[in-house]
């Protein structure tokens, strides 16, 4: 059989999906792993947990689907971006991985931004994110120097997974272009920039091989095959960042389409034919996804994770009700929230639980609910939270539009496609149609597409995406509801300017982060 395995290492677990040549999902399985938050703003994971969960996910999906290990023709993978791993030559981590959502490096990010180096054009000439690879590596060098200097290799989660699968130490051009300031058109690694920010010795620790997504890395090793329950020798293609691989899984590879990848966070990606740099957005990254095009990016750090927080912390009564009704808590939340008016009876929220990724690029702000009264219920808080996420997306789209980008369509994947309420709210707030593809797990499908390219089943990523991605339905915006939302959107927009300094002071007092 001509089947392809897509692996997605997310924030909460390892997902494995098997797809046929037409992109149909034949089997899918996820295995969770823990997230550790030892201090405010910190987030860490164990790479051993990734590998254990990945092995179980792949073995389960093959067994439950009744597939033979010989049915898999190609493999690729994705992972969270700027999840930093440090090791020696043996690739055994010297400390827990620092997760993408970790904000401990805010002081280092501010100093990098203060350098004024021309490479900061990729940050929109504005603040540097504490999430980004150089910020975290500089924190390591300054706060854990013994580990930094002992490490001969520093890389991403994706690169660690590539090594476990193939034994090859590589970097994904996707990660490097979007997060390491790597530029294929300007000599590759920006050694002058690294020297300017205090990382002049970093270059020797980085992978020599930087490969475009879908490029064959090597065959699956015997050890990896035994762990995964597959045959040795399957071609393994270079992967990339989960959300950007998801863009491939949505076939949002042409200008005019915005890919919106949802999960614990939201990511918004647009392709452009011209190089654009501007405040409040990231990019344009050359050749990051599509050769010859520039990728523009915006994102929200906390979206689905906020909704999960609401469910876990505030919905005990709904949990009892859900058990009695035989449904999920989300079913009840969506049902009750739809009964409420736009604006959740005067409740306005900020979705900055882990800081703001764009357009403010501010790690030192936090979430907020204004207007709480004794009449508000968990459903009000849920609705206000969903609306705040939708407002955050529109704020990002407005910045894109100010730079001349025109949106005809938003292609969406991830957790929110399960909720008609979420989808309609996004369409109404943005006033742009949302297309939901047949396969909601776009990163996993995108990884399978890369595996198909590595196996030689298609000549290019674009050709493979065109063959394997299918639309399912379109959610159209309601103009009257859009206009009603705009009052609350304007109030949402005003909150950052009104409260920024106050939030910085409170966050700084309570963060307890390193220097």
C-alpha positions in Angstrom: 0.0 0.0 0.0 1.1 3.6 -0.7 0.6 5.1 2.7 2.3 8.0 4.5 2.9 8.6 8.2 2.6 12.1 9.6 4.0 12.8 13.1 3.0 15.9 15.1 4.8 16.6 18.4 2.5 19.2 20.0 2.4 21.0 23.4 0.3 18.3 25.0 1.2 15.1 23.2 2.5 13.1 20.2 0.0 12.5 17.4 0.4 10.0 14.6 -1.7 9.8 11.5 -1.7 7.5 8.5 -2.9 9.0 5.2 -3.4 7.6 1.7 -2.2 9.2 -1.5 -5.4 11.2 -1.7 -5.0 12.7 1.7 -7.7 10.6 3.4 -7.0 10.0 7.1 -7.1 6.2 7.6 -6.1 6.2 11.3 -5.1 8.6 13.9 -3.9 8.3 17.5 -2.5 10.7 20.2 -0.5 10.0 23.3 -0.2 12.7 25.9 2.9 13.8 27.7 3.3 16.3 30.7 4.2 19.9 30.7 6.1 21.3 33.6 5.7 24.9 34.8 8.3 25.3 37.6 7.9 29.1 37.8 5.6 31.8 36.5 6.2 32.2 32.8 8.3 29.0 32.5 7.4 25.9 30.6 9.6 22.7 30.2 9.3 19.2 28.9 11.4 16.0 28.8 12.5 14.8 25.4 12.3 11.3 26.7 8.6 11.9 27.2 8.3 12.9 23.6 10.0 9.8 22.3 8.1 7.4 24.6 4.7 9.0 23.6 5.7 9.0 19.9 6.6 5.3 20.0 3.3 4.4 21.6 1.3 6.6 19.2 2.8 5.1 16.1 2.6 1.5 17.3 -1.1 2.1 18.3 -2.1 3.7 15.0 -0.5 0.9 13.0 -2.0 -1.9 15.1 -5.5 -0.4 15.4 -5.6 0.3 11.7 -4.6 -3.2 10.9 -1.7 -2.0 8.8 1.5 -3.8 8.0 4.8 -2.0 8.8 5.6 -2.4 5.1 2.6 -0.3 4.1 4.3 2.9 5.1 6.1 4.4 2.2 7.3 7.7 3.7 7.5 9.6 7.1 7.9 13.1 8.2 7.1 15.1 11.3 6.6 18.5 12.9 7.0 19.9 16.4 6.5 23.1 18.4 8.9 25.9 17.3 11.6 27.4 19.5 11.5 24.4 21.9 15.2 24.4 22.7 17.2 21.3 23.4 20.9 21.2 24.4 23.1 18.1 24.4 26.5 16.7 23.6 27.4 14.8 20.5 25.4 11.9 21.8 22.2 13.9 21.6 21.3 13.1 25.2 19.7 16.3 26.6 21.6 18.0 29.4 18.5 19.6 30.9 14.7 19.7 30.2 13.7 21.3 26.9 12.7 24.9 27.2 9.3 25.1 25.5 8.1 27.5 22.9 5.7 29.2 25.3 8.4 29.8 27.9 8.8 33.5 28.7 11.9 33.5 31.0 14.1 35.1 28.4 12.2 38.5 28.3 15.2 40.4 29.6 17.5 38.8 26.9 14.9 39.5 24.2 14.8 43.2 25.2 18.6 43.4 25.0 18.6 41.8 21.6 16.1 44.3 20.4 18.2 47.1 21.8 21.1 46.0 19.6 19.5 47.7 16.6 21.0 45.1 14.2 19.5 45.0 10.7 18.5 41.4 11.1 15.8 42.6 13.4 13.7 43.5 10.4 12.2 40.0 10.8 10.8 41.2 14.1 9.0 44.1 12.3 11.7 46.5 13.7 10.0 46.1 17.0 10.4 44.0 20.2 12.0 40.6 20.0 10.0 37.8 21.4 11.1 35.9 24.4 9.9 32.8 22.6 12.5 33.0 19.9 15.6 30.7 19.7 18.4 33.3 20.2 16.6 34.8 23.2 16.3 31.4 25.0 19.9 30.4 24.1 21.2 33.7 25.5 19.3 33.1 28.7 20.9 29.7 28.9 24.4 31.1 28.4 23.9 33.8 31.1 21.9 31.7 33.7 23.2 28.2 33.2 26.7 28.8 31.8 28.0 25.3 32.8 25.3 23.6 30.7 25.7 26.0 27.8 29.4 25.5 27.5 29.1 21.8 28.1 26.7 21.6 25.2 28.3 20.9 21.8 24.9 20.9 20.1 21.9 23.3 20.5 18.8 22.8 18.4 15.1 22.4 18.2 12.7 19.6 19.2 12.3 18.8 15.5 16.0 18.3 15.1 16.1 15.9 18.1 13.2 13.9 16.6 15.1 13.8 13.2 18.1 12.4 15.0 16.1 9.7 16.8 14.5 8.6 13.5 17.6 8.7 11.2 20.8 9.3 13.3 21.4 12.5 11.3 22.0 15.9 12.9 20.1 18.4 10.7 18.2 21.6 11.0 14.9 22.4 9.2 15.1 25.4 6.9 11.7 26.3 8.1 12.7 26.6 11.8 16.0 28.3 10.9 14.5 30.9 8.6 11.6 31.7 10.8 13.2 31.7 14.3 17.0 31.6 14.0 17.4 34.6 11.5 18.8 32.2 8.9 18.6 33.6 5.4 19.2 31.5 2.3 19.8 34.6 0.2 22.2 36.3 2.6 24.7 33.5 3.4 22.7 31.3 5.8 23.5 31.7 9.5 23.8 35.3 10.5 27.2 35.0 12.4 27.6 38.8 12.6 24.2 39.1 14.3 25.0 36.3 16.7 28.3 38.0 17.7 26.5 41.3 18.2 24.1 39.8 20.7 26.6 37.9 22.7 26.3 34.5 21.0 29.5 34.5 18.9 30.2 30.9 19.9 26.8 29.6 19.0 27.5 28.9 15.3 29.7 25.9 16.1 27.0 24.3 18.1 24.3 24.5 15.3 23.7 21.8 12.6 25.7 22.1 9.4 22.9 20.6 7.3 20.0 23.0 6.9 17.3 21.3 4.7 14.1 22.4 3.1 11.0 20.7 4.3 10.3 17.4 2.5 14.0 16.8 1.7 15.0 13.2 2.4 17.2 13.2 5.6 17.9 9.5 5.5 16.3 6.1 6.1 14.6 5.1 9.3 17.1 3.3 11.5 16.7 -0.2 12.8 16.6 1.2 16.4 13.9 3.7 15.5 11.9 1.1 13.5 11.9 -1.2 16.5 10.7 1.6 18.8 7.9 2.6 16.3 6.9 -0.9 15.2 7.8 -0.1 11.6 10.3 -1.5 9.0 13.8 -0.1 8.8 14.7 1.9 5.7 11.5 4.0 5.2 12.5 7.4 3.7 12.2 10.2 6.3 11.6 13.7 5.1 12.8 16.9 6.8 10.0 18.4 8.9 9.3 21.8 10.4 7.4 23.9 12.9 3.9 22.4 13.6 1.9 25.4 12.5 4.0 26.0 9.4 3.7 22.3 8.4 0.0 22.9 9.0 0.0 25.5 6.3 1.0 22.8 3.9 -1.8 20.6 5.4 -4.3 23.3 4.6 -2.8 24.0 1.1 -2.7 27.7 2.0 0.4 28.2 -0.2 -0.7 31.1 -2.4 -1.1 34.8 -1.7 -4.6 35.8 -0.7 -5.2 32.9 1.7 -4.5 33.1 5.4 -3.8 29.9 7.2 -5.1 29.9 10.8 -3.7 27.0 12.8 -5.4 26.6 16.2 -4.7 24.5 19.3 -3.1 25.7 22.5 -2.3 28.8 20.5 -3.3 30.5 17.2 -0.9 31.1 14.4 -1.7 33.2 11.3 0.4 32.7 8.2 0.3 34.4 4.8 2.5 34.0 1.7 3.6 37.0 -0.3 5.5 37.5 -3.5 7.3 40.6 -2.2 9.5 41.0 0.8 7.6 42.9 3.5 8.8 44.0 6.9 6.7 46.0 9.3 5.8 46.6 13.0 3.4 44.2 14.7 4.1 41.2 12.4 6.9 38.9 11.7 8.6 38.1 8.4 9.0 38.1 5.5 11.0 34.9 5.8 12.5 33.9 2.5 11.7 30.4 1.2 10.4 29.3 4.6 7.6 27.2 3.2 7.3 27.9 -0.5 10.4 28.4 -2.6 10.4 31.8 -4.1 7.8 33.3 -1.7 8.1 35.2 1.6 6.1 34.0 4.6 4.4 36.6 6.9 3.4 35.6 10.4 1.3 36.7 13.4 0.2 34.7 16.4 -1.5 34.5 19.7 0.3 32.7 22.5 -2.8 31.6 24.5 -6.0 30.6 22.8 -7.2 27.1 23.2 -5.1 26.9 26.4 -7.3 29.6 27.9 -10.5 27.7 27.0 -9.0 24.6 28.6 -8.2 26.7 31.7 -11.8 27.9 31.9 -13.0 24.3 31.6 -10.7 22.9 34.2 -10.8 25.6 36.7 -14.3 27.1 36.6 -16.7 24.4 35.3 -17.1 21.9 38.1 -20.9 22.1 38.0 -20.9 21.7 34.2 -18.7 18.7 34.6 -21.3 17.0 36.7 -24.0 18.1 34.2 -22.0 16.7 31.3 -21.5 13.4 33.0 -25.3 13.2 33.6 -26.0 14.1 29.9 -23.3 11.9 28.5 -21.6 14.8 26.6 -18.5 16.9 27.1 -18.2 20.1 29.1 -17.4 21.9 25.9 -20.8 20.9 24.5 -22.5 22.6 27.4 -20.3 25.7 27.3 -20.9 26.2 23.6 -24.7 25.6 24.0 -24.9 28.1 26.9 -22.6 30.7 25.3 -24.7 30.8 22.1 -27.7 31.9 24.2 -25.8 34.9 25.4 -25.6 38.2 23.5 -22.5 39.5 21.7 -20.3 41.0 24.4 -21.2 38.4 27.0 -23.4 40.8 29.0 -20.7 43.5 29.3 -17.8 41.1 30.0 -14.6 41.9 28.0 -11.5 39.7 28.2 -7.8 40.0 27.3 -6.2 36.8 25.9 -2.7 37.6 27.2 -2.4 34.7 29.7 1.1 33.9 28.5 1.9 37.4 27.2 1.2 38.8 23.7 3.0 37.3 20.7 1.7 39.8 18.1 0.9 42.6 17.3 2.4 43.9 20.6 5.2 41.3 21.1 5.0 41.8 24.8 5.8 38.9 27.2 5.1 41.0 30.3 1.3 41.4 30.0 -1.3 38.9 31.3 -4.9 38.0 30.9 -7.8 40.0 32.3 -11.6 40.0 32.6 -13.4 43.3 33.0 -17.0 43.7 33.9 -17.6 40.7 36.1 -20.8 40.9 38.1 -22.6 38.5 40.4 -24.9 37.6 37.5 -22.1 36.2 35.3 -21.7 32.5 34.9 -18.9 30.2 33.6 -20.7 30.4 30.2 -20.2 34.2 30.2 -16.5 33.8 31.0 -16.2 31.2 28.2 -18.0 33.4 25.7 -15.8 36.4 26.6 -12.7 34.3 26.3 -13.7 33.1 22.8 -14.5 36.6 21.8 -11.1 37.8 23.1 -9.3 35.2 21.0 -11.3 36.3 17.9 -10.5 40.0 18.6 -6.8 39.0 18.9 -7.0 37.4 15.5 -8.6 40.5 13.9 -6.0 42.8 15.5 -3.3 40.7 13.7 -5.2 40.8 10.4 -5.6 44.5 10.6 -1.8 44.9 10.8 -1.4 42.6 7.8 -4.0 44.7 5.8 -2.2 47.9 6.7 0.9 46.5 4.8 -1.2 45.9 1.7 -2.3 42.3 2.1 -5.8 41.4 1.0 -7.6 38.5 2.5 -10.1 36.5 0.4 -10.2 33.4 2.6 -9.1 32.0 5.9 -8.3 28.3 5.9 -8.6 27.0 9.5 -7.6 23.8 11.2 -7.2 22.5 14.8 -9.4 22.3 17.8 -11.9 25.1 16.9 -13.3 23.3 13.9 -15.2 21.1 16.3 -17.1 24.1 17.5 -19.6 25.8 15.2 -19.8 28.6 17.7 -16.0 29.3 17.6 -16.0 29.2 13.8 -18.9 31.5 13.4 -17.5 34.0 15.9 -14.2 34.1 14.0 -15.9 34.6 10.7 -18.2 37.3 12.1 -15.4 39.2 13.8 -12.9 39.0 10.9 -15.7 39.5 8.3 -13.9 37.0 6.0 -15.1 33.5 5.0 -13.6 30.5 6.8 -12.8 27.4 4.9 -12.7 24.2 6.9 -10.8 21.4 5.1 -11.8 17.7 5.1 -8.9 16.9 7.4 -8.8 19.1 10.5 -5.4 17.9 11.8 -3.5 20.0 9.3 0.0 19.6 10.9 -0.3 15.8 10.9 -1.5 15.8 7.2 1.2 18.3 6.3 3.8 16.0 7.8 2.4 13.1 5.8 2.6 15.3 2.7 6.3 15.9 3.4 6.8 12.2 3.9 5.2 11.6 0.5 7.5 14.1 -1.1 10.5 12.5 0.6 9.4 9.1 -0.7 9.2 10.4 -4.3 5.4 10.0 -4.6 5.2 13.7 -5.7 7.6 16.0 -7.3 7.1 19.0 -5.0 5.3 20.0 -1.8 2.9 22.1 -3.8 2.0 19.2 -6.0 1.5 16.9 -3.0 -0.6 19.4 -1.1 -2.8 20.0 -4.2 -3.5 16.2 -4.4 -3.9 15.5 -0.7 -5.9 18.5 0.7 -9.7 18.8 0.2 -12.1 21.5 1.4 -15.2 20.4 3.3 -17.3 23.5 4.1 -17.3 27.3 4.2 -18.4 29.5 7.2 -19.6 32.9 5.9 -19.7 36.0 8.1 -22.8 37.7 9.1 -22.5 41.5 8.5 -24.9 42.6 11.2 -23.1 40.5 13.8 -19.8 41.8 12.6 -20.9 45.4 13.2 -22.1 44.5 16.7 -18.8 42.9 17.5 -16.8 46.0 16.5 -17.8 48.0 19.6 -16.3 45.3 21.8 -13.3 44.9 19.5 -12.5 48.6 19.8 -12.7 48.3 23.6 -10.4 45.3 23.5 -7.9 47.2 21.4 -7.9 50.1 23.8 -7.1 48.0 26.8 -3.4 47.3 25.9 -2.6 51.0 25.7 -4.5 51.8 28.9 -3.1 49.0 31.0 0.4 48.2 29.6 2.5 50.0 32.1 0.3 48.8 35.0 0.5 45.2 33.9 4.3 45.4 33.4 4.7 46.6 37.0 2.5 43.8 38.4 4.0 41.1 36.2 7.5 42.1 37.1 6.8 42.0 40.8 5.2 38.5 40.6 7.2 36.8 37.9 10.2 35.6 40.0 12.2 35.0 36.8 16.0 34.9 36.5 18.0 37.9 35.5 
